Amino acid sequence: MKKVILLAAGLFFAYSTFAQQTDKKQPVKKIEVNGSAEMEITPDIIYIDISLKEYLKNKTNKVSITTLEKQLQKAVQDAGIAKEDFTIENVEANNYRILNARKKDDKEFLAGKQFRLKLSKLDKINAILAAVDADGIERVNVSSYSHTKMEEYRKEVKIKALQAAKAKADYLLTAIDEKMGGVIEIQEINTDRNVDFRANALSNVAMYKSADAATEDFASADFKTIKVRAEVNATFSIK
C-alpha cells in the first residue's frame, strides 16, 4: 500500500512540475520606438492690450482719460468689432502724490486705463490706433494668441506622431528581416505646452511723434505662428 501511495505522489509531483514549466510564457519579442509630429498654424484669436494715459498738453492743459477712451471706443466701433470683444482690463491713477493726498490740484492726477481687444487678425489695429491721440497711448502689446480649432490640431498631430512611430518600427524591423505584430502599449508624452502664447510688448508707444509712426511699428512687428507638437512612445510585438 505504501508503494502505491508513493508512486501516486511521485506521478503527481512530476505532473505538477510539467504543468509549471508549460505555464511559463515565453518572453515576447517587442520593439519600442518614439514618434513625433509638429505643425505651424496662424492664430485667429489675438488679444491686444492698449494702455491709455492722461497727459498734459503744452504742459498746462490735461487731456483727460475720458477723451482718450471715447476716441478708442469710436475707433473700435468704426472697425466693426463687437462690444463683447472690447473690455476694460484695469483702471489706475498713476501718480504718487495721490497716495499722500497732499496735492489737491486736479492737474497733478494722471489717470490711466487698460483695455483689451479680441481680434481675429491684426489688419484693423492700425486704423484703431491711428484714431487715438498718440500722446495718450502709453503701451500696446499682444498679450496672448491662440486658434479656434486648437483641439482639432492637437488631435491631428497626435495621430501623425503615432503613425510616425508605427512607420519607424516597421522599417527598423524590415531592415533585419523581421515582421511587426500588433501594438502592445502606447504612451503619450506631453510636449504641447502652447496653451497661452505670449508675445513681446511694443512698449512706450507714446514716445513716437505721431500715431502713424506707432501703428507702422506695430504692423511691422514679427508675429509668430503657433507650433503644435506631439510625441508618443509606442511598443509593438515582433512576429
RASULKA-V323428 format. One record per residue. N is the residue number from 1. SS is DSSP state (alpha for helix, beta for strand, coil for the rest). BURIAL is b if it has 24 or more other ideal C-beta (glycine too) atoms within 12 Angstrom, else e. D_LAST is the distance of its C-alpha to the last C-alpha in Angstrom with 2 decimals. Layout:
n/ss/burial/d_last
N/SS/BURIAL/D_LAST
N/SS/BURIAL/D_LAST
This chain:
n/ss/burial/d_last
1/coil/e/52.22
2/alpha/e/50.83
3/alpha/e/48.90
4/alpha/e/47.29
5/alpha/e/46.29
6/alpha/e/44.89
7/alpha/e/42.91
8/alpha/e/41.45
9/alpha/e/40.60
10/alpha/e/38.91
11/alpha/e/36.78
12/alpha/e/35.80
13/alpha/e/34.86
14/alpha/e/32.73
15/alpha/e/30.94
16/alpha/e/30.41
17/alpha/e/28.95
18/alpha/e/26.51
19/alpha/e/25.53
20/alpha/e/24.96
21/alpha/e/22.74
22/alpha/e/20.61
23/alpha/e/20.52
24/coil/e/18.98
25/coil/e/15.37
26/coil/e/13.00
27/coil/e/12.21
28/coil/e/9.16
29/coil/e/7.55
30/beta/e/8.62
31/beta/b/10.76
32/beta/e/14.21
33/beta/b/16.41
34/beta/b/19.83
35/beta/b/21.08
36/beta/b/24.77
37/beta/b/27.22
38/beta/b/31.01
39/beta/b/33.83
40/beta/e/37.61
41/beta/b/39.89
42/coil/e/43.67
43/coil/b/45.11
44/coil/e/47.23
45/beta/b/48.55
46/beta/b/50.90
47/beta/b/53.29
48/beta/b/56.44
49/beta/b/58.83
50/beta/b/62.46
51/beta/b/65.03
52/beta/b/68.70
53/beta/b/71.57
54/coil/b/75.32
55/beta/b/77.35
56/beta/e/80.99
57/beta/e/82.15
58/coil/e/84.90
59/coil/e/84.71
60/coil/e/86.74
61/beta/e/85.27
62/beta/b/82.04
63/beta/b/79.47
64/coil/b/78.23
65/alpha/b/74.68
66/alpha/e/75.77
67/alpha/b/76.61
68/alpha/b/73.34
69/alpha/b/71.36
70/alpha/e/73.18
71/alpha/b/72.38
72/alpha/b/68.68
73/alpha/b/68.64
74/alpha/e/70.40
75/alpha/b/68.06
76/alpha/b/65.01
77/alpha/e/66.62
78/alpha/e/67.56
79/coil/b/63.96
80/coil/e/62.89
81/coil/b/60.81
82/coil/e/60.56
83/alpha/e/62.57
84/alpha/e/59.56
85/alpha/e/57.99
86/beta/b/61.02
87/beta/e/61.58
88/beta/e/63.66
89/beta/e/61.58
90/beta/e/64.31
91/beta/e/68.10
92/beta/e/69.81
93/beta/e/73.33
94/coil/b/72.69
95/coil/b/75.90
96/coil/e/76.56
97/alpha/e/80.15
98/alpha/e/78.98
99/alpha/e/77.83
100/alpha/e/81.29
101/coil/e/83.11
102/coil/e/85.99
103/coil/e/86.07
104/coil/e/86.93
105/coil/e/87.10
106/alpha/e/84.56
107/alpha/e/83.95
108/alpha/e/82.49
109/coil/b/79.57
110/coil/b/76.70
111/beta/b/74.19
112/beta/b/70.68
113/beta/b/67.99
114/beta/b/64.31
115/beta/b/62.75
116/beta/b/59.21
117/beta/b/58.22
118/beta/b/55.00
119/beta/b/54.30
120/coil/b/51.61
121/coil/e/52.54
122/alpha/b/55.21
123/alpha/e/57.40
124/alpha/b/60.02
125/alpha/b/60.47
126/alpha/b/62.82
127/alpha/b/65.33
128/alpha/b/65.18
129/alpha/b/65.93
130/alpha/b/68.57
131/coil/b/70.49
132/coil/b/70.85
133/coil/b/73.41
134/alpha/b/71.47
135/alpha/b/73.59
136/alpha/b/72.42
137/beta/b/68.71
138/beta/b/67.61
139/beta/b/63.87
140/beta/b/61.14
141/beta/b/57.43
142/beta/b/54.05
143/beta/b/53.03
144/beta/b/49.54
145/beta/b/47.47
146/beta/b/44.43
147/coil/b/43.17
148/coil/e/43.54
149/coil/e/39.93
150/alpha/b/38.44
151/alpha/e/36.06
152/alpha/e/34.72
153/alpha/b/34.13
154/alpha/b/32.36
155/alpha/e/29.93
156/alpha/e/29.41
157/alpha/b/28.57
158/alpha/b/26.16
159/alpha/e/24.22
160/alpha/b/24.33
161/alpha/b/23.20
162/alpha/b/20.06
163/alpha/e/19.41
164/alpha/b/20.03
165/alpha/b/17.49
166/alpha/b/14.74
167/alpha/e/16.06
168/alpha/b/16.18
169/alpha/b/12.57
170/alpha/b/11.69
171/alpha/e/14.32
172/alpha/e/13.68
173/alpha/e/10.15
174/alpha/e/11.74
175/coil/e/14.44
176/coil/e/12.56
177/coil/e/10.77
178/coil/e/7.22
179/coil/e/5.55
180/beta/b/5.89
181/beta/e/5.35
182/beta/e/8.76
183/beta/b/11.46
184/beta/e/12.42
185/beta/e/15.81
186/beta/b/18.32
187/beta/e/21.53
188/beta/e/24.46
189/beta/e/26.62
190/coil/e/30.19
191/coil/e/31.50
192/coil/b/33.82
193/coil/e/37.20
194/coil/b/39.21
195/coil/e/40.93
196/coil/e/44.47
197/beta/b/45.10
198/coil/e/48.22
199/coil/b/50.40
200/coil/e/53.21
201/beta/e/56.62
202/beta/b/59.26
203/beta/e/62.07
204/coil/e/65.81
205/alpha/b/66.14
206/alpha/b/69.82
207/alpha/e/70.46
208/coil/b/70.28
209/coil/e/73.58
210/coil/e/72.51
211/alpha/b/69.96
212/alpha/e/68.90
213/alpha/e/67.88
214/alpha/b/65.87
215/alpha/b/63.95
216/alpha/e/63.44
217/alpha/b/61.76
218/alpha/b/59.55
219/alpha/e/58.47
220/coil/e/57.53
221/coil/b/55.34
222/coil/e/51.73
223/coil/b/49.86
224/coil/e/46.20
225/coil/e/43.29
226/beta/b/40.83
227/beta/e/37.43
228/beta/b/34.72
229/beta/b/31.56
230/beta/b/28.31
231/beta/b/25.47
232/beta/b/22.28
233/beta/b/19.71
234/beta/b/16.20
235/beta/b/13.13
236/beta/b/9.62
237/beta/e/6.46
238/beta/e/3.80
239/coil/e/0.00
